[in-house]
Amino acid sequence: MNRVYNFSAGPSMLPVPVLERAAAEMLSYGESGMSVMEMSHRSPDYEAIIKKAEADLREIMNIPDNYKVLFLQGGASTQFASVALNLINRAPSKKALYAVSGQFSGKAYKEAVKMGLNAKCIATTKDTNFDEVPVITRDMVDQDASYLHICFNNTIYGTKYSYIPECGEVPLVADLSSCIISEPIDVSKFGVIYAGAQKNMAPAGLTLVIVREDLLGLADETIPTMLDWKTLADNDSMYNTPPCYAIYMAGLVYEWIKDLGGLEKMKEMNEKKAAVLYDYLDSQSYYIAPVKAGSRSMMNVTFVTGNADLDKKFASEAAKAGLKNLKGHRSVGGMRASIYNAMPYDGVVALVEFMKKFAEENPKD
Ligand SMILES: *Cc1c(COP(=O)(O)O)cnc(C)c1O
């Protein structure tokens, strides 16, 4: 078997022990005689799976008791609408604040505008092509607003907030799709956290929402049932059929993290991996890392050679060497190495070795 180092931004690598366990349990989960894929979501076996997944996630993320954990479908993109519909009524102003730090936060903002809501962009780094995250200070957050939405780690541009913005009484809503469970985070600083699972948690099909209880039940009566967090919370994510298999896989990933030593340990491992890459980028001039100091992502590392043809050659030769999916997002070009939890340290070392070799063999004149 020939596993490659897969630097895809998502869907992305899953830990080998998790895949092995899923393979071992594929034909018969426990004594059930059936795959988890084939089980009723109301069966005792499955109920134990989803309950354990939630308990383990609460443990590793240290989620306070006054927060609900929802396992949903529809992707992070569906939450762009859900966030607005569930929260816009929180304050009498019915005003929503957005910081636009890249494509996904831009889409979230546009979704609110599209729905005819009073949405205001309070900060953006669009003018510098999102080479850093915007500064958000307490005085920029109108205290009469219903919520402030940010994207904490910008998957396409490779930027991340190095701090949690101070919002006063206004709930902070954050898209953590590409950095969830990569390091400890103080959940109590957020009103809502959501994430598509396919970056750092599970196969595609699962969307995680962590919502503070006082933010449930604020939506108009006309909210579509499947977007209403209250309905989903009241039914323990089982209002309809949940993404059963993806939840099971997420549960295996949470167990894997627990066994490794939790998110402190995960952070240490991720920092070590990112440092190998950033230290190399900072030590030379062949490759340029466009992200400004202070905004560097630990999960998505972007770089360019400054020559589009060389960038193309880099991605294709790297793929031949077993380093897959290093081409940058179609909207920005260049290269992007996504080094989520499941990427081994050796994968990043192999990438840096390849980068050195490529630079030697392809001089710029
Ligand atoms: C991938 C991604 C999304 C979109 O997720 P879907 O699950 O495909 O809708 C949204 N936000 C961020 C930060 C992402 O990385």
The ligand as a Tripos MOL2 file, in Angstrom:
@<TRIPOS>MOLECULE
LIG
   15    15     1     0     0
SMALL
NO_CHARGES

@<TRIPOS>ATOM
      1 C1        -14.1050   24.9130    3.4850 C.3       1 LIG1
      2 C2        -14.5820   26.0510    4.2630 C.ar      1 LIG1
      3 C3        -15.9170   26.4840    4.2020 C.ar      1 LIG1
      4 C4        -16.9260   25.8100    3.3160 C.3       1 LIG1
      5 O1        -17.2640   24.6090    3.8740 O.3       1 LIG1
      6 P1        -18.3900   23.6670    3.2690 P.3       1 LIG1
      7 O2        -18.5170   22.6310    4.3250 O.co2     1 LIG1
      8 O3        -17.8330   23.1580    1.9690 O.co2     1 LIG1
      9 O4        -19.6070   24.4670    3.0670 O.co2     1 LIG1
     10 C5        -16.3040   27.5470    4.9760 C.ar      1 LIG1
     11 N1        -15.4290   28.1730    5.7770 N.ar      1 LIG1
     12 C6        -14.1340   27.7970    5.8550 C.ar      1 LIG1
     13 C7        -13.2060   28.5330    6.7630 C.3       1 LIG1
     14 C8        -13.6810   26.7280    5.1000 C.ar      1 LIG1
     15 O5        -12.3910   26.3540    5.1730 O.3       1 LIG1
@<TRIPOS>BOND
     1     1     2 1
     2     2     3 ar
     3     2    14 ar
     4     3     4 1
     5     3    10 ar
     6     4     5 1
     7     5     6 1
     8     6     7 2
     9     6     8 1
    10     6     9 1
    11    10    11 ar
    12    11    12 ar
    13    12    13 1
    14    12    14 ar
    15    14    15 1
@<TRIPOS>SUBSTRUCTURE
     1 LIG1         1 GROUP 0 **** ****
